[in-house]
Amino acid sequence: MANKHMNKDLIESIDSAENSNEEFFSVNFGSNKVKIFFEEEACDWVWNYKYLHQQRAIDIKTQLNSSLQLKKLALITYFFRFIIPDISNLNEHISTQTRSILDIGAGIGLFDLFLNQIFNHKASFDLIEVEKLNEIEHVTNNPEYSKKLDAGIKIKPVQTLKKLMIANNAENINIISNTSIDEYHHKKYDLILSFRSWGFLYDLDLYKEFVTKTLNHDGIVITNLSIYDDSIEKFYSLFTDVTLIDEAANNKRFLGKNLK
């Protein structure tokens, strides 16, 4: 069979989307059942921003003979390609007592929607994103990995995030434009996250002051850092305790705690 070695959970999530009349898909994570409602702009974001994975979505749709709209199927495959591995990697590092979370460069916030549902308590989330993207950059300091957006394609992360949170009734997830962070210096966070963004796509100095001012004294910071610049060295200079928790070809994920 063409789908013989395909992820069983992925197939079940695609089936759940078809069975919901394409309104949402569900994911089993331990004893938790997470439900994510689709939103058109969010599906467009995945299709355009993660264009390198378009063919995989096309192949899966063909193999499963799925009736699911292609961009919705692409969002599910993106979820399994990035969000599930991130959750699995961080599961042991995120305290069940976490009450306040900041996500820098949150994309469309799928990780935060997921985390919000698997917590047994209500937590508050702040997600930072830019208003508009003119190009797609995959690795900082490597221009060959950047791609100008095709004419007619618009990516507006803040607007898309807000729409997806409304679609999922996530009233405790707040969206912050990167130009408005000065309004949030009074906040305190137990957990600050950034997946392949802060210290990877742009310099760690950009949010350094904000992070050091808003991190709780016993809070932690988890971020993926580029191996092509001095981001790792800068991160070590901020914290007394730094732990490497994952690595890939072009970045390393670190956990920092106890600010110097």
C-alpha positions as CSV (number, residue, x, y, z in Angstrom):
1,M,0.0,0.0,0.0
2,A,1.2,3.5,-0.8
3,N,0.5,4.7,2.8
4,K,1.9,1.7,4.5
5,H,4.6,3.5,6.4
6,M,2.7,6.8,6.9
7,N,2.2,8.1,10.4
8,K,-0.9,6.5,11.8
9,D,-1.7,9.6,14.0
10,L,-1.4,11.8,10.9
11,I,-3.9,9.7,9.0
12,E,-6.3,9.8,12.0
13,S,-6.1,13.6,12.1
14,I,-6.8,13.9,8.4
15,D,-9.7,11.5,8.8
16,S,-11.0,13.6,11.7
17,A,-10.9,16.7,9.5
18,E,-12.9,14.9,6.8
19,N,-15.4,13.7,9.4
20,S,-15.9,17.2,10.8
21,N,-16.9,18.6,7.3
22,E,-13.5,20.2,7.2
23,E,-14.2,22.5,10.2
24,F,-11.4,21.2,12.5
25,F,-8.9,18.4,13.0
26,S,-8.1,16.5,16.2
27,V,-4.8,15.2,17.6
28,N,-4.3,12.6,20.4
29,F,-1.5,13.5,22.7
30,G,-1.3,11.1,25.7
31,S,-4.6,11.3,27.5
32,N,-5.4,14.6,25.8
33,K,-7.5,15.1,22.7
34,V,-6.6,18.4,21.1
35,K,-9.0,20.1,18.5
36,I,-7.8,22.8,16.1
37,F,-10.3,24.7,14.0
38,F,-9.3,25.7,10.5
39,E,-9.1,29.3,9.4
40,E,-8.6,30.3,5.7
41,E,-5.7,32.7,6.2
42,A,-3.9,30.3,8.5
43,C,-4.1,27.6,5.8
44,D,-2.8,30.1,3.3
45,W,0.1,31.0,5.6
46,V,1.2,27.4,5.8
47,W,0.9,27.0,2.1
48,N,2.8,30.1,1.2
49,Y,5.3,30.4,4.1
50,K,6.1,26.7,4.3
51,Y,6.1,26.3,0.5
52,L,9.0,23.8,0.7
53,H,6.4,21.3,2.1
54,Q,3.8,21.8,-0.6
55,Q,4.8,18.7,-2.5
56,R,4.6,16.5,0.6
57,A,1.0,17.6,1.2
58,I,0.1,16.9,-2.5
59,D,1.7,13.4,-2.2
60,I,-0.2,12.6,1.0
61,K,-3.5,13.7,-0.5
62,T,-2.9,11.5,-3.5
63,Q,-1.8,8.4,-1.4
64,L,-4.8,8.7,0.9
65,N,-7.2,9.7,-1.9
66,S,-8.3,12.3,0.6
67,S,-11.2,14.6,-0.1
68,L,-9.8,17.2,2.3
69,Q,-9.0,20.6,0.8
70,L,-5.3,20.6,-0.1
71,K,-4.4,23.7,2.0
72,K,-6.1,22.2,5.1
73,L,-4.3,19.0,4.6
74,A,-1.0,21.0,4.3
75,L,-1.7,22.6,7.7
76,I,-2.2,19.2,9.3
77,T,1.1,17.9,7.8
78,Y,2.8,21.1,9.0
79,F,1.4,20.4,12.4
80,F,2.9,16.9,12.5
81,R,6.2,18.1,10.9
82,F,6.9,20.9,13.4
83,I,4.4,21.2,16.3
84,I,4.3,17.6,17.5
85,P,8.1,17.2,17.6
86,D,8.4,20.6,19.4
87,I,5.8,19.6,22.0
88,S,7.5,16.1,22.5
89,N,10.9,17.7,22.9
90,L,9.7,20.3,25.4
91,N,7.2,18.2,27.3
92,E,9.7,17.4,30.2
93,H,10.9,21.0,30.4
94,I,7.6,22.9,30.7
95,S,6.3,23.0,34.3
96,T,2.7,22.0,34.8
97,Q,2.5,25.1,37.0
98,T,3.3,27.5,34.1
99,R,0.8,30.3,34.2
100,S,2.2,32.9,31.8
101,I,3.8,32.3,28.4
102,L,5.5,34.6,25.8
103,D,6.1,33.3,22.3
104,I,8.4,35.4,20.1
105,G,7.8,35.0,16.4
106,A,4.8,32.7,17.0
107,G,3.9,32.1,13.3
108,I,0.3,31.2,13.4
109,G,0.3,30.1,17.0
110,L,-0.4,26.4,16.6
111,F,2.1,25.4,19.4
112,D,0.3,27.8,21.7
113,L,-3.1,26.5,20.8
114,F,-1.9,23.0,21.5
115,L,-0.2,23.9,24.8
116,N,-3.3,25.8,25.9
117,Q,-5.4,22.7,25.5
118,I,-3.1,20.2,27.2
119,F,-2.7,22.4,30.3
120,N,-5.0,21.4,33.1
121,H,-5.4,25.0,34.1
122,K,-6.0,28.3,32.4
123,A,-2.7,30.1,31.4
124,S,-2.2,33.4,29.7
125,F,-0.3,33.7,26.4
126,D,1.2,36.7,24.6
127,L,2.3,36.0,21.0
128,I,4.7,38.5,19.2
129,E,4.6,38.7,15.4
130,V,5.2,41.2,12.7
131,E,2.4,42.9,10.8
132,K,3.6,42.0,7.3
133,L,6.2,39.8,5.6
134,N,7.7,40.7,2.2
135,E,10.1,37.8,2.0
136,I,10.6,34.4,3.6
137,E,13.8,33.9,5.4
138,H,14.7,30.4,6.6
139,V,18.2,30.9,8.0
140,T,19.7,34.3,9.1
141,N,23.0,35.2,7.4
142,N,22.2,32.8,4.5
143,P,20.6,35.0,1.8
144,E,20.4,32.0,-0.5
145,Y,17.8,30.6,1.8
146,S,15.5,33.7,1.5
147,K,12.7,33.8,-1.0
148,K,10.8,36.9,-2.2
149,L,7.1,36.4,-2.0
150,D,5.4,36.0,-5.4
151,A,3.3,38.8,-6.7
152,G,-0.2,38.8,-5.2
153,I,0.8,36.8,-2.1
154,K,0.4,38.7,1.1
155,I,1.4,37.3,4.5
156,K,0.1,39.3,7.5
157,P,1.1,37.3,10.6
158,V,-0.6,39.5,13.2
159,Q,-3.9,39.6,11.4
160,T,-3.8,35.9,10.7
161,L,-3.0,35.0,14.3
162,K,-5.9,37.0,15.5
163,K,-8.3,35.3,13.1
164,L,-7.1,31.8,14.1
165,M,-7.4,32.5,17.8
166,I,-11.0,33.8,17.3
167,A,-11.8,30.6,15.2
168,N,-10.5,28.5,18.2
169,N,-12.2,30.6,20.9
170,A,-8.8,31.2,22.5
171,E,-9.6,34.3,24.5
172,N,-6.6,33.9,26.8
173,I,-4.1,34.1,23.8
174,N,-3.2,37.7,23.2
175,I,-1.5,38.9,20.0
176,I,1.2,41.6,20.1
177,S,2.6,43.5,17.1
178,N,6.4,43.7,17.3
179,T,6.1,47.5,17.1
180,S,4.0,47.5,20.3
181,I,6.2,45.6,22.8
182,D,7.0,48.7,24.9
183,E,3.4,48.5,26.1
184,Y,4.2,45.1,27.7
185,H,7.3,45.8,29.8
186,H,5.1,45.4,33.0
187,K,4.3,41.8,32.2
188,K,6.1,38.8,33.8
189,Y,6.4,35.4,32.2
190,D,7.1,31.9,33.6
191,L,8.0,30.7,30.1
192,I,9.4,32.5,27.1
193,L,9.6,30.5,23.8
194,S,10.9,31.1,20.3
195,F,10.9,28.4,17.7
196,R,13.4,29.0,14.9
197,S,12.9,32.8,15.2
198,W,14.6,34.9,17.9
199,G,18.3,34.3,17.7
200,F,17.8,32.3,14.5
201,L,16.1,34.5,11.9
202,Y,17.2,37.8,13.6
203,D,19.7,39.0,16.2
204,L,19.3,38.0,19.8
205,D,19.8,41.7,20.7
206,L,16.4,42.6,19.2
207,Y,14.3,41.3,22.2
208,K,17.1,41.0,24.7
209,E,16.0,43.9,26.9
210,F,12.3,42.8,26.7
211,V,13.1,39.2,27.7
212,T,15.4,40.2,30.6
213,K,12.8,42.6,32.0
214,T,9.8,40.4,31.7
215,L,11.1,36.9,32.7
216,N,10.1,35.8,36.2
217,H,13.0,35.2,38.6
218,D,12.3,31.4,38.4
219,G,11.2,31.5,34.7
220,I,12.9,29.8,31.8
221,V,13.6,30.7,28.2
222,I,13.7,28.2,25.3
223,T,14.9,29.2,21.9
224,N,16.5,27.9,18.7
225,L,19.8,29.6,18.0
226,S,21.6,30.0,14.7
227,I,25.0,28.2,14.4
228,Y,26.1,30.8,11.8
229,D,26.6,33.8,14.1
230,D,27.3,34.7,17.8
231,S,23.7,34.0,19.0
232,I,24.8,31.0,21.2
233,E,27.6,33.0,22.8
234,K,25.1,35.9,23.5
235,F,22.6,33.5,25.0
236,Y,25.2,32.0,27.4
237,S,26.1,35.6,28.5
238,L,22.5,36.1,29.7
239,F,22.0,33.1,32.0
240,T,23.8,31.3,34.8
241,D,22.3,28.0,33.7
242,V,22.1,27.0,30.0
243,T,21.2,23.5,28.7
244,L,21.3,22.2,25.2
245,I,18.1,20.3,24.6
246,D,18.0,19.7,20.9
247,E,19.9,20.4,17.7
248,A,19.4,20.4,13.9
249,A,21.6,21.1,10.9
250,N,21.5,24.9,11.2
251,N,20.4,25.6,14.8
252,K,20.6,24.4,18.4
253,R,17.8,24.7,20.9
254,F,18.8,25.9,24.4
255,L,17.0,26.3,27.7
256,G,18.2,29.2,29.8
257,K,17.4,30.0,33.4
258,N,18.6,32.2,36.3
259,L,19.5,35.5,34.6
260,K,22.9,36.9,35.4
